[in-house]
Structure formats: structure tokens, C-alpha cells
């Protein structure tokens, strides 16, 4: 590394020389005492001139430490976030059905976002809610899984296919006879789909109703036997 050279001021030396010359002209240097006086005077002049020169020298300002520019400094690459692991129920068949159903629900939402017609959009929202409710019931009671096989294997994917065809016809932008007829037939079919999905959801509670009815019948009999009802036998 290169070191900066510091130059000493020469003014004090010149001042000493002039002082010695002036003293020799004014006074006779004929003994040790006179030489000592001259040397003392030169030393005083040297210190005086040196202090004056130092005051006159510009003071170097400390340079601020260079800090790296955050905009130019290389930024560490963000680490990719780990993908969330899908929840599992421990039942592979049930997990597969739930994943397929969730994918179908998201697809219905995407198709709904692309449909400007509020009536058609309301129908898709009903289908979305019914589908999510059916999946929720199956997730809570996996023994109902066989009851939704046909729903998952045919009715739900076919409904999504019809919705995709509706979107394609809508994107054409032309109101031709065939296009209009196709869209109207799909709209009418969705009313039947909604009714079918409602019955599918209601059917999942059929066995629950049997259990509820049996529990009520047993409780009514016990209340009657213990005289805890207002019913009187004549």
C-alpha cells in the first residue's frame, strides 16, 4: 500500500536563518555567551513561526467510511418457501377424493370469475357451495365415501366440462344461433345440476335420520314407562 508523504514546513528554518543573520549584524559574536543568546533567540523564533504555520495549515477532514450501496450491493437470493404439505386423513382413498374435490371447487371458482352474467354466476356459486358441503360431510364421516362415487366420477367432472364449454362459447363474442342455443341449453342444465347436487347432499343424511328416529322412539318409550310424559293411556 502507498503511504502519504508528509512534508515539513520550511518557514521556521528560514526564520531561524534570518534571525541568526540579523543578530550577527546587530551584535558582535565574540564569546560563548553571545552565541548562546543567539541560539536561544533562534529557538524562540523557530517555535513561534512553527506554531503560526501550523495554525495556518488546513485541517484535513476525516473521510467518511464508504458504505456499500444497498441498491448496488448483491442481494441474497430468497430461499424458496417449502410447499405446504397436503393434510392427510390416513385413508388414501378418502384423501384422493378430497384432493380431487378441492381441485374441482377451485376450477368452478375460476370459471365463475370469468362469467359476467350475474344469473349464471349465482348458479355457479350454488354449485360451488353444494360441492364443498358434500366434501365436508364425506371428510367428517368417511363411511359415506361409497355414496359419492358416482358424484365424483361423473356428475362433478361433467358439470365442470359443461361450464368450460359455456366459457368458450362466451369468449367467441358473436351471438350466432348455434352459440346462443348452446349457452341457453347449458344454463338450463345447471338448474337440474343444482337440484341433483342438493339431493346428493341430502342423501348423505339419510342414515343419520334413521339413527335420529330410532333414538327419539327409544327415548319416548322410556319417558312413557317412567311416567314423565303427559300422554295418558285409557
ChimeraX attribute file (.defattr): number of C-alpha atoms within 10 A of each C-alpha:
attribute: neighborCount
match mode: 1-to-1
recipient: residues
	/A:1	3
	/A:2	4
	/A:3	5
	/A:4	6
	/A:5	6
	/A:6	6
	/A:7	6
	/A:8	7
	/A:9	13
	/A:10	11
	/A:11	14
	/A:12	21
	/A:13	15
	/A:14	13
	/A:15	19
	/A:16	21
	/A:17	15
	/A:18	14
	/A:19	19
	/A:20	17
	/A:21	13
	/A:22	12
	/A:23	19
	/A:24	14
	/A:25	10
	/A:26	9
	/A:27	11
	/A:28	10
	/A:29	15
	/A:30	8
	/A:31	8
	/A:32	9
	/A:33	10
	/A:34	15
	/A:35	16
	/A:36	12
	/A:37	13
	/A:38	21
	/A:39	16
	/A:40	12
	/A:41	15
	/A:42	21
	/A:43	16
	/A:44	13
	/A:45	19
	/A:46	20
	/A:47	14
	/A:48	13
	/A:49	19
	/A:50	18
	/A:51	12
	/A:52	13
	/A:53	14
	/A:54	11
	/A:55	9
	/A:56	9
	/A:57	9
	/A:58	7
	/A:59	8
	/A:60	6
	/A:61	6
	/A:62	6
	/A:63	6
	/A:64	6
	/A:65	6
	/A:66	6
	/A:67	7
	/A:68	9
	/A:69	8
	/A:70	8
	/A:71	7
	/A:72	7
	/A:73	9
	/A:74	9
	/A:75	8
	/A:76	6
	/A:77	6
	/A:78	6
	/A:79	6
	/A:80	6
	/A:81	6
	/A:82	6
	/A:83	6
	/A:84	6
	/A:85	6
	/A:86	8
	/A:87	9
	/A:88	12
	/A:89	12
	/A:90	8
	/A:91	9
	/A:92	10
	/A:93	11
	/A:94	18
	/A:95	16
	/A:96	11
	/A:97	19
	/A:98	21
	/A:99	15
	/A:100	15
	/A:101	20
	/A:102	14
	/A:103	11
	/A:104	20
	/A:105	21
	/A:106	12
	/A:107	16
	/A:108	20
	/A:109	15
	/A:110	11
	/A:111	16
	/A:112	21
	/A:113	11
	/A:114	12
	/A:115	17
	/A:116	10
	/A:117	9
	/A:118	10
	/A:119	11
	/A:120	14
	/A:121	17
	/A:122	12
	/A:123	16
	/A:124	22
	/A:125	16
	/A:126	16
	/A:127	24
	/A:128	19
	/A:129	13
	/A:130	20
	/A:131	24
	/A:132	16
	/A:133	15
	/A:134	21
	/A:135	25
	/A:136	14
	/A:137	15
	/A:138	20
	/A:139	17
	/A:140	9
	/A:141	11
	/A:142	15
	/A:143	10
	/A:144	17
	/A:145	17
	/A:146	10
	/A:147	13
	/A:148	18
	/A:149	12
	/A:150	10
	/A:151	17
	/A:152	19
	/A:153	12
	/A:154	10
	/A:155	16
	/A:156	18
	/A:157	15
	/A:158	13
	/A:159	18
	/A:160	17
	/A:161	12
	/A:162	17
	/A:163	22
	/A:164	15
	/A:165	15
	/A:166	20
	/A:167	16
	/A:168	13
	/A:169	17
	/A:170	17
	/A:171	11
	/A:172	10
	/A:173	9
	/A:174	10
	/A:175	11
	/A:176	10
	/A:177	8
	/A:178	10
	/A:179	16
	/A:180	13
	/A:181	12
	/A:182	14
	/A:183	19
	/A:184	13
	/A:185	12
	/A:186	16
	/A:187	18
	/A:188	10
	/A:189	13
	/A:190	20
	/A:191	12
	/A:192	11
	/A:193	18
	/A:194	18
	/A:195	12
	/A:196	15
	/A:197	21
	/A:198	17
	/A:199	12
	/A:200	17
	/A:201	19
	/A:202	11
	/A:203	16
	/A:204	18
	/A:205	13
	/A:206	11
	/A:207	11
	/A:208	11
	/A:209	12
	/A:210	11
	/A:211	12
	/A:212	11
	/A:213	12
	/A:214	12
	/A:215	11
	/A:216	12
	/A:217	11
	/A:218	11
	/A:219	12
	/A:220	13
	/A:221	12
	/A:222	13
	/A:223	13
	/A:224	15
	/A:225	10
	/A:226	8
	/A:227	11
	/A:228	10
	/A:229	12
	/A:230	8
	/A:231	9
	/A:232	7
	/A:233	5
	/A:234	3
